[in-house]
Amino acid sequence: MTLLIMAAGIGSRFGGGIKQLEPVGECGEIIMDYSIHDAIEAGFNKIIFVIRRDIEADFREVIGERIEKLCGEQGVKVEYAFQSLDEIPNGFSVPEGRTKPWGTGQAVLAAKDVIDEPFAVINADDYYGKDAYVSLYKELSANSGAEYKPNAFCMAGFVLKNTLSENGGVTRGICKMNDSGYLTEVVETSDIVKTEDGAESGGTPIDVNSLVSMNMWGLTPEFVKMLEQGFEEFFKEKVPQNPLKSEFLLPIFIGELLKENKVSVKVAPSSDKWFGVTYKEDKPFVVESFKKLISEGVYNRDLFSDL
């Protein structure tokens, strides 16, 4: 069972630094350390880092070499994949003036040569809590044997009020589900801000108890082939309309597959509080949050000592 960590972002909103590599733990841990710890604890035994070539040296120095050693001691395999602007479908070219890669869908696709098992996808700069990894591992493990369904996916659903930033608006995929807990639609909602009595987006109130997608998915290896086909369609239909800014995003693509009844997505609710470093001002809160989790015994100060 694989954990794929999307770590190719350049951290533009963070003020120019590589936000995925910012230390937040008492011993210099970064958010990814906690994600990897929780995934291994839940049963995942392979890690794929999706990064960009231009941050490779920093990445390996700050986390890669250390995590490879820790994972080796746990029997966990580590792989790297590289997201690149020019990795696009055959027959197409990179639009003149385009400088950024093509989004989270392309990030997963970058790892196609090292994925051949069920896998979970997360953002490098998001802390999801322990429960979500346990839930996704359970859902992915249950889809096996004679009853295996290559189009049966899952997703961790977080309560909106547990995912808001104190320092600005955020974009969240608000989930609509049927009575059986399966996703029917993800409504991408931008600039959600806290208010005195809840939250709003563009002046419209938002139910803070809604479940939202934080880009934590449980997927089958067959999904990668779907992504390849979807990426080609994206270049045919979307890129010509907005060549410099269009993005091939996981929630949007999975939402399209849902509309066409090509896949099912079981929503695994999580009551854990999400936090991440979206803005530079978020960091002190994140640091204090990890201190609290350590004081409550959720983590050891020496993070990996309990594995």
Secondary structure, DSSP 8 states (H G I E B T S, - for coil): -EEEEE-----GGGTSS-GGG---STTS--HHHHHHHHHHHHT--EEEEEE-GGGHHHHIIIIIHHHHHHHHHHT-EEEEEE--TT---TT----TT--S---HHHHHHTTGGG--S-EEEEETTEE--HHHHHHHHHHHHHS-GGG--TTEEEEEEEEGGGS--TTS-EEEEEEEE-TTSBEEEEEEEEEEEEETTEEEETTEEE-TTSEEEEEEEEE-TTHHHHHHHHHHHHHHHTTTTSTTT----HHHHHHHHHHTT--EEEEEEE-S--EE-SSGGGHHHHHHHHHHHHHTTSS-SSGGGG-
